[in-house]
Amino acid sequence: MKRFITILLIVLSIFLISSCQSTKVIETTSSAWLEEHMDDGFVTGKTDYVISAMMVNEPYDTYNFLELTDYHVEDDGVSVVLKGTLGEEWVTKLSKVLKSYTKEDGSALSESDLLDNKGTFIPVRAKATPDANFAFFVPKNVIVEVQTAWGDVLYTNKSDTDHGDGDYLVCNNDNGKPDLSDIWVVNGAVFETTYNLNK
């Protein structure tokens, strides 16, 4: 009996140790993570989905609970607030919105569509771009700090929000190679509804 209990305790200890190790949080930078996981990247691209866009008519502050990032927007004629599939908000340039989105019915989105509706979110549809990007999966116990090309700092898996199995680092596909000059984070809980899985 003693031998059985001893073996049981050893097995239980091994299980607990391995469980603790698998949930250990790892913090790193995007350059260090990508250097180690470059071969794990896969080609992906946006799918066809509808979100909302707004040009502001007065100063506007928002907090993106997926990115853990605060945004302040002025009525500057070039900044657009986007509201994603989970209600998360972020800011991007008008030129990028016009390039990446259409009206909800699929017709061309114009600057006047946003300017004429300042202060109001309007529905926009993402242009499907099946192979325009590369993605790198980051398990939910890994927090990666990303210094973005537009000056913000983003993190994978850092908030209490659902991340699915983990977030993704995404960048543009430059003739079959990842363009690491512009990297952003896509929450794992929304990745499969906004990007295709070509793994």
C-alpha positions in Angstrom: 0.0 0.0 0.0 2.8 2.4 0.9 4.5 1.7 -2.4 1.2 2.5 -4.3 0.8 5.8 -2.4 4.4 6.7 -3.1 4.0 6.0 -6.8 0.7 8.0 -6.8 2.4 11.0 -5.1 5.3 10.9 -7.7 2.9 10.8 -10.6 0.8 13.6 -9.1 3.9 15.7 -8.5 5.1 15.2 -12.1 1.6 16.2 -13.3 1.6 19.3 -11.2 5.1 20.4 -12.2 4.3 19.9 -15.9 1.0 21.8 -15.4 2.8 24.7 -13.8 5.4 24.8 -16.5 2.8 24.8 -19.3 1.0 27.8 -17.8 4.1 29.8 -17.0 3.9 33.2 -18.6 6.6 34.2 -21.0 7.3 37.8 -21.9 9.3 38.7 -25.0 9.6 41.2 -27.9 8.2 40.7 -31.4 11.7 40.6 -32.9 12.9 37.9 -30.4 9.7 35.8 -30.9 9.8 36.0 -34.7 13.5 35.2 -34.8 12.7 31.9 -33.0 9.4 31.2 -34.8 10.0 32.5 -38.3 9.5 29.1 -39.9 6.0 28.8 -38.2 4.5 31.7 -40.2 1.8 31.0 -42.7 0.2 32.9 -45.5 -3.2 34.4 -44.7 -5.4 37.3 -45.6 -8.6 39.1 -44.6 -11.9 37.5 -45.1 -15.2 39.2 -46.0 -16.7 40.7 -42.8 -18.5 43.9 -41.8 -17.3 46.3 -39.1 -18.0 50.1 -38.5 -16.0 53.2 -39.3 -16.3 56.8 -38.2 -14.5 60.1 -38.7 -14.9 62.2 -35.6 -16.4 65.7 -35.4 -14.8 66.5 -32.0 -12.0 65.1 -29.9 -12.7 61.4 -29.2 -11.0 59.0 -26.7 -11.4 55.2 -26.7 -9.7 52.2 -25.2 -9.1 49.0 -27.1 -9.7 46.2 -24.6 -8.1 43.7 -26.9 -4.9 45.7 -27.5 -4.8 47.3 -24.0 -4.3 50.6 -25.9 -5.7 54.1 -25.5 -6.5 56.1 -28.6 -7.1 59.9 -28.8 -8.5 61.2 -32.1 -8.9 64.7 -33.3 -11.0 66.0 -36.2 -8.0 66.1 -38.5 -9.5 64.9 -41.7 -7.2 61.8 -41.9 -8.0 59.7 -38.8 -10.7 57.1 -38.8 -12.0 55.1 -35.8 -12.8 51.5 -36.6 -15.1 49.3 -34.4 -14.3 45.6 -34.8 -16.3 42.4 -34.6 -16.2 42.3 -30.8 -16.8 46.1 -30.3 -13.1 46.9 -29.9 -12.0 50.3 -31.3 -8.8 51.4 -32.9 -7.6 54.2 -35.1 -6.1 54.2 -38.6 -5.6 56.5 -41.5 -8.3 57.4 -44.0 -6.1 56.2 -46.9 -5.8 52.8 -45.4 -9.6 52.5 -44.8 -10.4 53.5 -48.4 -7.9 50.9 -49.6 -9.1 48.1 -47.3 -12.8 48.5 -47.1 -15.9 49.1 -49.2 -19.5 50.1 -48.3 -21.6 47.3 -46.8 -23.1 46.5 -50.2 -19.6 46.0 -51.7 -19.6 49.3 -53.7 -16.6 51.6 -53.5 -16.2 53.5 -50.2 -15.3 57.2 -50.7 -13.9 59.9 -48.5 -17.2 61.8 -48.6 -19.0 58.7 -47.2 -17.1 59.2 -44.0 -16.9 63.0 -44.1 -20.7 63.4 -44.6 -21.3 61.2 -41.6 -18.8 62.6 -39.1 -19.5 61.6 -35.6 -21.5 58.5 -36.7 -20.3 55.0 -37.2 -21.2 53.6 -40.6 -20.9 49.9 -41.7 -18.0 49.0 -43.9 -17.0 45.7 -45.5 -13.5 44.4 -45.5 -12.1 43.6 -48.9 -11.1 39.9 -48.9 -7.4 39.5 -49.5 -6.7 35.8 -49.2 -2.9 35.8 -49.5 -2.0 39.4 -48.6 -0.5 38.7 -45.1 1.7 36.4 -43.0 0.6 35.3 -39.5 2.5 33.9 -36.6 0.6 32.2 -33.8 1.5 33.1 -30.2 0.2 30.8 -27.5 -1.9 32.4 -24.8 0.8 32.0 -22.1 3.2 34.2 -24.2 3.1 38.0 -24.0 4.8 39.6 -27.0 5.5 43.4 -27.0 5.0 44.9 -30.5 6.4 48.3 -31.4 4.1 49.2 -34.3 5.1 51.1 -37.4 2.6 53.9 -36.4 4.1 54.4 -33.0 1.9 52.4 -30.6 2.9 49.5 -28.4 0.7 46.4 -28.6 0.8 43.2 -26.7 -0.4 39.6 -27.4 -2.5 37.8 -24.8 -2.2 40.5 -22.1 -5.8 41.4 -21.2 -8.4 39.4 -19.4 -10.3 39.2 -22.7 -10.8 35.9 -24.4 -7.9 35.1 -26.6 -9.0 31.6 -27.8 -5.8 29.5 -27.9 -3.7 32.6 -28.4 -3.2 35.7 -30.5 -1.4 36.2 -33.8 1.3 38.6 -35.0 0.3 39.7 -38.5 2.3 41.5 -41.2 2.1 42.1 -45.0 3.1 39.5 -47.5 5.9 41.0 -49.6 6.3 38.7 -52.6 6.2 35.5 -50.5 8.1 36.8 -47.6 6.9 38.4 -44.3 7.3 42.2 -44.3 8.4 42.7 -40.7 8.5 46.5 -41.0 4.8 46.7 -40.1 3.5 44.1 -37.6 0.2 44.2 -35.7 -1.7 42.0 -33.3 -4.9 40.1 -34.0 -6.8 38.7 -31.1 -7.1 34.9 -31.3 -10.8 35.0 -30.5 -11.5 37.0 -33.7 -8.7 35.8 -36.0 -10.8 33.0 -37.6 -13.6 35.3 -38.4 -11.4 38.0 -39.9 -8.5 36.1 -41.5 -8.4 32.8 -43.3 -6.5 29.8 -41.9 -4.2 28.5 -44.6 -2.0 26.6 -42.1 
